[in-house]
């Protein structure tokens, strides 16, 4: 079969499809006869409805289905014959002036682009590195101690200080009027840990049990409560209870309470270091992977298929609505979310997906079974029963597909780093932990 493919612009193509009218009629008659054997209609026994009645009732819808099926089959055959990689669904419209005995349709569609990846030797990638220091281990131990601290009531003449847990009543007003969320009784927080706004903590610090204080508080412009963001309130706070925090000692008992196999101080530090090194590894991998992908996209030339971008936008809008629904937003499925909000991100995802796919194909960077197994083992290592986690991954094809995608990204990252100009940059543990991704 000779297929005439017309280029409209960039990635857009058009194919004209012709179908014999007799073939359509034959298929319609066949489906109507099959339908007549089971259809139920008032006044007739099942299977005894006359064909002309069945055709009158269902003829149009059956004809529509047959034409859709036949056009779909013809388009698929034509695209395969022309060796086209079709992006998205074609737009099908009936064409006038078909030869007698035939019906014609125009199929307008997009194809996936050719991806040109320039010499990666000209790309520059900044590669981060970080070490787990004794200071990082000490900070982690402090966090673990705080999570296990106990509290004891302080003497009546004691003043609130950092580390104390205070129980307070408070009420705030804006322009003399109470506001939602501005009042609470028996509210607890720990002074000096940023659980409250700075002005609130400053006001409580130094108070004794039974003391009250009034103070102004300015809500930040980006405060999560939009009704009060950027406004100033007047608060009154009363301390009802004051408790001192007691941190557990760093000893064998603490190590044992944390489930450390080697329940010694050395064993505790070694276990923490191992976990932090694993976290550092994954964070560095994520950061360096992002840098590689940025360099890869900047080093590639391609046109974007609009159908793929639109499909990605629709998935992102659907995800946003699902998130709004999960947060309890009313009528989240009807929330007006303009496509343009997600277009830049959608375009980047599509571009990156096409570039990565081409690099993987051209350089055989597919995930090998042993790589997938090694990655699953690494993910499972931090759990109490790694073997159960490994079985959990391998029992579900979708979970394994996610692991495979990560391994492929890692292969791409390693490949690009082996070709590009790499500049090494050491960052501190704290800096790495503070960065997103």
ZAFI-544735 format. One record per residue (C-alpha): residue in three letters; z, x, y. Coordinates in steps of 0.2 Angstrom, whole numbers, padded with zeros to 4 digits, always signed. Each point is the difference from the previous one (the first is absolute). Layout:
<nodes>
AlaZXY/...
</nodes>
This chain:
<nodes>
Unk+0000+0000+0000/Unk-0005+0007+0017/Unk+0014-0003+0013/Unk-0005+0001+0019/Unk+0016+0005+0009/Unk-0002-0001+0019/Unk+0011+0010+0011/Unk+0007-0010+0015/Unk+0012+0013+0008/Unk+0011+0014-0005/Unk+0008-0007-0017/Unk-0008-0018+0001/Unk-0013-0004-0012/Unk-0010-0016-0005/Unk-0008-0005-0016/Unk-0010-0016-0003/Unk+0003-0009-0016/Unk-0011-0013-0008/Unk+0004-0012-0014/Unk-0011-0011-0010/Unk+0004-0019+0004/Unk-0003-0004-0018/Unk+0013+0012-0006/Unk+0013-0008+0012/Unk-0005-0017-0006/Unk+0002+0004-0018/Unk+0017+0008+0002/Unk+0006-0015+0011/Unk-0006-0013-0014/Unk+0009+0011-0013/Unk+0016+0000+0009/Unk-0001-0019+0004/Unk-0003-0004-0018/Unk+0015+0011-0005/Unk+0010-0009+0014/Unk-0005-0017-0006/Unk+0008+0003-0017/Unk+0018+0001+0008/Unk-0001-0009+0017/Unk+0011-0015+0002/Unk-0006-0014+0012/Unk+0007-0018+0002/Unk-0010-0012-0010/Unk-0006+0012-0013/Unk+0008+0008-0016/Unk+0001+0019+0000/Unk-0016+0008-0004/Unk-0010-0017+0002/Unk-0004+0002+0019/Unk-0019-0002+0003/Unk-0008+0016+0005/Unk-0007-0008+0016/Unk+0018-0004+0005/Unk+0006+0017-0003/Unk-0014+0008+0009/Unk+0003-0012+0015/Unk+0019+0004+0001/Unk-0001+0019-0004/Unk-0018+0006+0002/Unk+0003+0007+0017/Unk+0015+0010-0004/Unk-0007+0006-0017/Unk-0016+0005+0009/Unk+0010+0010+0013/Unk+0009+0009-0013/Unk-0016+0005-0010/Unk-0008+0006+0016/Unk+0015+0011+0004/Unk+0001+0007-0017/Unk-0019+0003-0001/Unk+0000+0009+0017/Unk+0015+0010-0005/Unk-0008+0006-0016/Unk-0016+0004+0009/Unk+0009+0010+0014/Unk+0010+0010-0013/Unk-0016+0004-0010/Unk-0010+0005+0016/Unk+0014+0011+0007/Unk+0002+0009-0017/Unk-0019+0002-0001/Unk+0000+0008+0017/Unk+0015+0010-0004/Unk+0010-0007+0015/Unk+0019+0002+0002/Unk+0004-0017+0008/Unk+0015-0001+0012/Unk+0007-0017+0001/Unk-0008-0017-0003/Unk-0018-0004+0005/Unk-0004-0013+0013/Unk-0013-0012-0009/Unk-0011-0012+0010/Unk-0015-0010-0007/Unk-0017+0006+0006/Unk-0014-0011+0005/Unk-0018+0002-0005/Unk+0003+0004-0018/Unk-0015-0001-0012/Unk-0003-0016-0009/Unk+0012-0002-0015/Unk+0013+0012+0007/Unk+0014+0000+0012/Unk+0004+0016+0010/Unk+0016+0007+0007/Unk+0004+0015+0012/Unk+0015+0010-0005/Unk+0007+0010+0014/Unk+0014+0013-0005/Unk+0007+0017+0004/Unk-0001+0015-0011/Unk+0013+0014-0002/Unk-0004+0015+0011/Unk-0005+0018-0005/Unk+0015+0011+0004/Unk-0003+0017+0007/Unk+0015+0011+0000/Unk-0003+0016+0010/Unk+0005+0017-0006/Unk+0019-0001-0002/Unk+0002+0019+0005/Unk-0002-0006+0018/Unk+0015-0012-0002/Unk+0017+0004+0006/Unk+0016-0007-0008/Unk+0018+0003+0005/Unk+0010+0002-0015/Unk+0019-0003+0001/Unk+0014+0008-0010/Unk+0019-0002+0000/Unk+0015+0006-0010/Unk+0016-0008-0005/Unk+0013+0010+0009/Unk+0019+0001-0004/Unk+0002-0010+0016/Unk-0011-0014-0006/Unk+0011-0001-0016/Unk+0016+0000+0010/Unk-0007-0015+0011/Unk-0004-0009-0016/Unk+0017+0002-0007/Unk+0007-0006+0016/Unk-0010-0016-0001/Unk+0005-0002-0018/Unk+0018+0002+0005/Unk-0002-0013+0014/Unk-0007-0012-0012/Unk+0016+0001-0011/Unk+0013+0001+0014/Unk+0015-0011+0000/Unk+0009-0007+0016/Unk+0019-0002+0004/Unk+0007-0009+0015/Unk+0005+0011+0014/Unk+0017+0000+0010/Unk+0001-0014+0014/Unk-0001+0014+0014/Unk-0015+0009-0007/Unk-0016-0001+0010/Unk-0017-0003-0008/Unk-0010+0016-0003/Unk-0016+0005-0008/Unk+0001-0003-0019/Unk+0012-0015+0002/Unk-0005-0017-0007/Unk+0004-0013+0013/Unk+0002-0019-0002/Unk-0004-0009+0017/Unk-0004-0017+0008/Unk-0013+0001+0013/Unk-0009-0012+0012/Unk-0015+0004+0011/Unk-0008-0010+0014/Unk-0016+0002+0010/Unk+0001-0006+0018/Unk+0016-0009-0005/Unk-0007-0009-0015/Unk+0003+0003-0018/Unk-0015+0005-0011/Unk-0004-0001-0018/Unk+0007+0015-0010/Unk+0011+0005+0014/Unk+0017-0006-0007/Unk+0009+0005-0016/Unk+0017+0000-0008/Unk+0008+0013-0012/Unk-0016+0011+0002/Unk+0002+0017-0008/Unk-0009+0016+0004/Unk+0003+0019-0001/Unk+0002+0008+0017/Unk-0012+0015+0004/Unk-0013-0004-0014/Unk-0013-0009+0011/Unk+0003-0017-0008/Unk+0002-0008+0017/Unk-0008+0004+0017/Unk+0007+0015+0009/Unk+0008-0010+0014/Unk+0009-0011-0013/Unk+0007+0015-0009/Unk+0005+0009+0016/Unk+0010-0016+0005/Unk+0009-0001-0017/Unk+0004+0019-0001/Unk+0018+0003+0006/Unk+0006-0018-0002/Unk+0016-0004-0010/Unk+0003-0015-0011/Unk+0001-0016+0011/Unk-0008+0009+0015/Unk-0015-0009+0008/Unk-0013+0007+0012/Unk-0015-0008+0010/Unk-0015+0010+0003/Unk-0019-0001+0004/Unk-0013+0003-0013/Unk-0019+0002+0003/Unk-0011-0005-0015/Unk-0014+0012-0002/Unk-0018-0006+0004/Unk-0005+0002-0019/Unk+0016-0008-0007/Unk-0003-0010-0016/Unk+0007-0016+0008/Unk-0014-0005+0012/Unk+0010-0013+0009/Unk+0011+0013+0007/Unk-0011+0016+0000/Unk+0000+0008+0017/Unk+0014-0011+0007/Unk+0018+0005+0005/Unk+0015-0009-0007/Unk+0019-0001+0003/Unk+0011+0002-0015/Unk+0018-0001-0004/Unk+0006+0008-0016/Unk+0018-0001-0008/Unk+0005+0012-0014/Unk+0009-0009-0013/Unk+0002+0013-0013/Unk-0002+0019-0001/Unk-0003+0010-0016/Unk-0002+0019-0002/Unk-0013+0006-0013/Unk+0005+0011-0014/Unk-0014+0011-0008/Unk+0002+0005-0018/Unk+0002+0018-0003/Unk-0015+0011-0006/Unk+0007+0003-0017/Unk-0003-0003-0019/Unk+0005-0018+0002/Unk-0013-0004+0013/Unk-0013+0008-0011/Unk+0006-0010-0015/Unk-0001-0016+0011/Unk-0018+0004+0004/Unk-0004+0001-0019/Unk-0004+0019+0001/Unk-0002+0006-0018/Unk+0008+0017+0006/Unk+0015-0007+0009/Unk+0003+0015+0010/Unk-0002+0004+0019/Unk-0014+0012-0006/Unk-0008-0013-0011/Unk+0001-0013+0015/Unk-0009+0011+0012/Unk-0013+0005-0013/Unk-0004-0018-0004/Unk-0001-0005+0018/Unk-0012+0015+0003/Unk-0011-0005-0014/Unk-0001-0018+0007/Unk-0003+0006+0018/Unk-0014+0012-0007/Unk-0008-0015-0008/Unk+0000-0010+0016/Unk-0006+0015+0010/Unk-0014+0002-0012/Unk-0006-0018+0001/Unk+0002+0000+0019/Unk-0010+0016+0002/Unk-0013-0006-0012/Unk-0002-0017+0011/Unk-0001+0010+0016/Unk-0012+0013-0006/Unk-0010-0014-0008/Unk-0002-0009+0016/Unk-0005+0016+0009/Unk-0013+0003-0013/Unk-0007-0018+0001/Unk-0001+0001+0019/Unk-0010+0016-0002/Unk-0011-0007-0014/Unk-0005-0016+0011/Unk-0003+0011+0015/Unk-0012+0011-0011/Unk-0010-0014-0007/Unk-0015-0010+0006/Unk-0004-0018-0005/Unk-0003-0018+0006/Unk+0013-0013-0004/Unk-0005-0016-0010/Unk+0006-0014+0011/Unk+0003-0011-0016/Unk+0012+0013-0006/Unk+0009+0001+0016/Unk+0002-0018+0002/Unk+0006-0002-0018/Unk+0014+0013+0004/Unk+0004-0009+0016/Unk+0002-0016-0010/Unk+0012+0008-0012/Unk+0010+0008+0014/Unk+0002-0017+0009/Unk+0005-0008-0017/Unk+0013+0013-0002/Unk+0006-0002+0017/Unk+0002-0019-0002/Unk+0009+0003-0017/Unk+0012+0011+0009/Unk+0003-0013+0014/Unk+0003-0013-0014/Unk+0013+0011-0009/Unk+0009+0002+0017/Unk+0002-0019+0001/Unk-0013-0002+0014/Unk-0005-0019+0001/Unk-0019-0003-0004/Unk-0003+0018-0003/Unk-0016-0004-0009/Unk-0007-0007+0016/Unk+0006+0013+0011/Unk-0015+0006+0012/Unk-0003+0018-0004/Unk-0016+0007+0008/Unk-0011+0011-0011/Unk+0000+0013+0014/Unk+0018+0004-0003/Unk-0004+0007-0016/Unk-0018+0006+0002/Unk+0004+0019+0005/Unk+0011+0002-0015/Unk-0012-0010-0012/Unk-0015+0011+0006/Unk+0010+0016-0004/Unk+0005-0006-0017/Unk-0018-0005-0005/Unk-0006+0017+0007/Unk+0013+0010-0009/Unk-0003-0010-0016/Unk-0018+0004+0000/Unk+0002+0018+0005/Unk+0013+0003-0013/Unk-0010-0009-0014/Unk-0015+0012+0004/Unk+0010+0015+0000/Unk+0008-0005-0017/Unk-0017-0004-0007/Unk-0009+0016+0006/Unk+0014+0012-0005/Unk+0007-0009-0016/Unk+0017-0003+0007/Unk+0004-0015-0011/Unk+0018-0001-0006/Unk+0002+0008-0018/Unk+0012-0009-0012/Unk+0012+0015+0000/Unk+0001-0001+0019/Unk+0004-0018-0001/Unk+0014+0003-0013/Unk+0007+0015+0010/Unk+0001-0011+0016/Unk+0009-0014-0009/Unk+0012+0012-0008/Unk+0004+0007+0018/Unk+0003-0017+0007/Unk+0011-0005-0015/Unk+0010+0016+0001/Unk+0012-0006+0014/Unk+0005-0015-0011/Unk+0015-0001-0012/Unk-0011-0004-0015/Unk-0017+0008+0004/Unk-0008-0005-0017/Unk+0002-0018+0004/Unk-0008+0002+0017/Unk-0015+0009-0008/Unk-0002-0014-0012/Unk+0001-0013+0014/Unk-0015+0009+0009/Unk-0010+0002-0016/Unk+0002-0019-0005/Unk-0009-0006+0015/Unk-0019+0004+0004/Unk+0003-0004+0019/Unk+0015+0012+0001/Unk-0010+0014-0008/Unk-0015-0004+0011/Unk+0011+0003+0015/Unk+0006+0017-0007/Unk-0018+0004-0003/Unk-0004-0003+0018/Unk+0014+0011+0006/Unk-0006+0014-0012/Unk-0017-0001+0006/Unk+0006+0002+0018/Unk+0010+0015-0005/Unk-0016+0008-0008/Unk-0009-0004+0016/Unk+0014+0008+0010/Unk+0000+0016-0011/Unk-0019+0001+0001/Unk-0001-0001+0019/Unk+0014+0012+0002/Unk-0009+0013-0011/Unk-0016-0001+0011/Unk+0007-0003+0018/Unk+0007+0011+0012/Unk+0019-0002-0003/Unk+0013+0004+0013/Unk+0018+0000-0007/Unk+0014-0008+0010/Unk+0018+0001-0005/Unk+0011-0015+0005/Unk+0019-0003-0002/Unk+0007-0012-0012/Unk+0006-0011+0013/Unk-0017-0001+0009/Unk-0008-0004-0017/Unk+0012-0014-0004/Unk-0002-0007+0018/Unk-0019-0001-0002/Unk-0008-0016-0007/Unk-0009+0001-0016/
</nodes>
